[in-house]
Amino acid sequence: MLSLLALCCVSWTSQAADQAPAPEPKPQLQILPAEHFSAAASTQILAATRAGKRIVTVGDHGVVLLSDDDGKTFRQAKAVPVSSTLTAVWFADASTGWAVGHWGAILKTSDGGESWALQRSDNKVDQPLFSLYFRNPQEGWAVGLWSLMLHTTDGGATWSSVSLPPPPGTKKADRNLYAVFADAKGALFVACEQGRIIRSTDGGNSWSYVETGYAGSFWSGVALQDGALLVGGLRGTIYRSADGGDSWQASKTSFKSSVTAMVQQPDKSVLAVALDGVTLLSVDNGVSFSGKQRTDRAALTAVVDNQAGAPMLFSSNGPLAQ
């Protein structure tokens, strides 16, 4: 055995002396479907929404969790075509929805999240998408890393890139876009890094930057029923606008844990969830928030109301017991 190994080494050395081996080609990323595994319900969840009476969540490893008993139990979706992290999910009705994530992936479902089809991906550049919003079942936007904004007018069958202007004082649009949302008047907003908001008041045809006075990143945003706008992000920071985004003021908050998601509840109060197990509640339309911290200090990542109007919380370890 030793002699055979030595002979092979000599032969290879002789060949190498005559001709150097060709460089190995760079491996090409393969888009693989999400696997089913028993611990899926303990996977980090990054976004949650409702599809009719069903709760749909997305997170790491392409995991999509579904609950048909108002959050008491969750099961993994039957078929998800990607195993990369999914960061956001949106439903136009009980059946039709979309999810986005890493590698620029955009998925669509027509059966309430049971099975998903891949509409778009880019396996050459990992430019993640962080958020999406659909005005109706046909027109929507997805936003992500380095000012990536995509637009569809055919339900996601095709997506076109939106060329954003550079921020004032710069030559390139390269900001990270974290959360896209809209108000009741149809104005569009994107919460960004460096305390900026991108706004469109003409249906997405043109975009401009609004300064909030904050220098950190905003990870979430929501338009309230009274027309006020809220964005939240690093170190428990929440900013509020009462004039359609023209001006912004800091909301009073009681914790410094970074805000990951916000929702207005049926009683019109606003609930924000944050890292370190912190929840923040406002009963004055976002002017001020009082907070409390879970004893387990679970990193809260998403929130959605159940059918009774009570908040269902999600974390880096999956859904939390109600």
N, C-alpha and C positions, 0 to 999 in steps of 0.2 A: 504493500500500500504506500509506504514511504517512497519507494523507488518510482512508482507511477506518478506520485505527486511531484517529485523532483523533476521527472522527465517532462511533465506538463509545464512546469515553471521554466525550464530551460527552453522548451519550444516556444513559449509565449515571449520570453525575453529576446529570443532570436528574431521573432517576427516584429517585435516592438522596435528593435534596432533598425530594421529595414524601413518601417513605416509607422509613424505615431498614430495611435487610435483616434478616430474622429470624435470630436466633442459630442457628449450626449445631448440630445434635444431637450429643451425645457419641457417639463411635464405640463400638459394641458388640463386645466380644471375640468372636471366632469360634474355636471349637474345630476345629482343622485336623489332619488326620492327619500322622504323621511321614513325612518324605521319605526316600527311599533315595538315598544318595550314597556315592561311592567311599572317602571318608575316615572312614566311620562307625567303623571300628576304632580310630581315633585320638581319638574323642570321650571326654570325661570320663565315667568310670564311677563311680557312687555306691553301688551295691550289687550283690552277686552271691550266687547260691545254686545248689543242685543240684536238678534235676528228674529223678530217677532217675539215669541215667548222663550226662545232658546238663547242661552248665553254662549258666545263664541270668544275664545281667547287664542292668542298666538304668542310664540316665544322661541327659545333656543332650539336648535337642531331641527327646525321645521315643524315643531310640535304645534298642533292645533287641538285644543281641548273643547269639548262640547258638553253642555249641561241642559237637560230637558226637565229637571226637577228644581229649577230656581236656585241652582248653585249648591245643592246638597251633595251631589255626586258629579263627577266628570269622567268622560271617556275620550279616547283619542279619535280624531277623524279617520275615516276609512282610507283616504288616498290624498297625499300631499306630495307634489312632484319635486320638492327641494328639501334638502336637509340643512340648509343654511338658516341662520337666525332670522326670524320674522319679527318685525318691529311695530307694525300697525295693522289695523283691520277696520273695515267700514262696510256697512250694509245699507243698500238702498231700500230693501224691503225684506220680508222674512226669508226669501229664497236667494236673492242676488247680492253678492258681496265680493269684496276684493281684499287682498292682503299684500303687503310689501315687505321687503327686507334686504338682507345683504346680497351682494352680487347684482344689485339693481333689479332684483326679482319682483315681478308683479304677478299675482295669482288671482284667478276668478273662480267663484263657485256659483252654481245655479240651483243647488239643492240644500241651502241652509248651512253650508260648511261641511257636509259629509265628504264631498270629494272636490278637488281643486284642479284647475288646468293652468299651465304656465303661459302667460301672455307675453312676458318680456323678461330677459336676463342679459347680463353682460359678463361673460366669464374671462374677459381679458383685463378688465379694470374693476376692482372691487370698490365700486362707488355706491355705498349702501343708500337705500331709501329709508327715511325715518317716519314719514307721515303721509296720509292721503285724505282727500276730501272729494265727495261727489255731490255736485249740485242736483243731479237727477240721474236716472239709470244710464244715461248716455255720456254726460260730460263730467269729467273729473280731473283732478290734479294730484300729482305725487311729488314729494320734495325730499332732498337728501344732502349728501356730502358735496362740498365745493360748489355750492349754488346750483346743484342739479335740480331742475324742475321739468316735469313731464306733463303733457296735456293730452287728453283724449276726448273725442266727440262722438265715438262710436262704441261706447261701452267697454273700451279697453282693447278692442280688436287691433287698433294701431295707436301708438303713442309718439308724439312729436316733442322735441326738446324746445323749451322756452328760453330764449336768450335774455337774461336779466342784465340790467345796467350795472356798472360797477358802483360800489358805495361812494359817497362824496369823498373827494380827496384821494381816491385810489384809481388804478388803471384797469383792475380786473375784478370781475364778480367771482369771488372764491369763498364766500361765507357759507358756513354750515347751516342748513335750513332744517329746523327740528319739528315744527308743528304747524300745519296749515289748517285754517278754520274759516268760517264765514259768519257774518251777522244776518239778521232778519231782512236787511235791505239788499243783500246780495254782495256786499263788499267782502273782499277776500283779504286774509291776513296770514302772514307767516312769521312765527316766532323764531328768532335767529340767535346766533352767538354775538358777543360784544354789545349786548343790550339793544340790538336793533330789531325793528319790525319792518317787514316788507308789506306793502299795501297796494291793492288794486281796487279802484272804484268803478271800473268800466268792464267788469266781467272777465278780467284776466288779460285784456288786450295790452295794457301797460302797467308797469309796476314802479313804485317809488319807495324810498327808505324813510322811516320815521325814527327819530332818536327818542329814547325814553329817559336818558340821563343816567342809566345804569351801564356798567362796563362788563358785566358777566353774561353768561349764556341763559337764554330762556328755553326750557325744554317742553313746555306745554302751553296751551291757550284755549280759551273758551269765550263765547259770546253769550251773555246773560239775557234773560227774557225782557229786561227793562232797557236793553240796548248797550249796557256797559260791557266793556271788554276787559278780560283778565289774562295776563301771561305770568307764568311762574317758572322758577329755575333754581340756580345755584344758591346755596346758603339760605334756603327758606325765603328767597326773594319773590314777592308778588307785586306786580305793577297793574294799575287800573286806569282805564280811559273812559270818560263819560261823554266824549264828543267825537266818537267814530274813529278814534286813533290819532287825532290831531295833537293831543297832549296827554301825558301820562304822569301819574303820581304813585308813589310807593304806598302799598297797603301796610297797615300795622300787623305784624305777625309776632308770635311768641316763641318760635323756635328757629334755629339756623340750619335745619336739615333740608337738603335740596328737594325741591318739589318736582315730582315726576308726572302727575296727572291731576286734573280737576274736573268736577262735574257739578252741574246745578241740579239739585234734588227736587222732587215733586212739590215740596213745601217752599221752594224758591231759595232755600239756604244753599250755600256753596261749600262743597267738601273738596279739600286738596289733600293728596296723600304724598308722603315724602319718605326719604331714606331714614334709617334709624327707628322705624316703627312709628313715625309721627303722622298724625292726622290733624288737619287744620280746618276749622269750621267758621264760616261767616254767616251772620244773620242780617247784615246790612249791605247786601249786594256787593261784597268784596272790598268795602272800605277798610275793614279790620277783620282779623282772624284770631280766634282763640284755639289753643292746641292741647293735645295730650299725647303721651307716648306709651306704646305697648310695652309690657314687661319683657317680651322676647326680643324687642328692638328689630323685628323683621324689616328688611328693606322693602318698602311698599313701592310697587311699580305700576299698578293700574287699579282702576275702580269702575264699577258699573252698578246701577241700581237694580235690585231684583223686582219682581212684579208687585211686591208689597211696598216698594219705595225705600227699602232699606239698602244701605251700601254693601256691596260684595267686594272684598279686598283681595288683591293678588300681590305676589311677592317674588323675590328671587328664588323661593322654594315652592312656587306654585300657588294654587288657590288656598286661602286661609279659611279656617272654620268660621262660620257666621256666629 
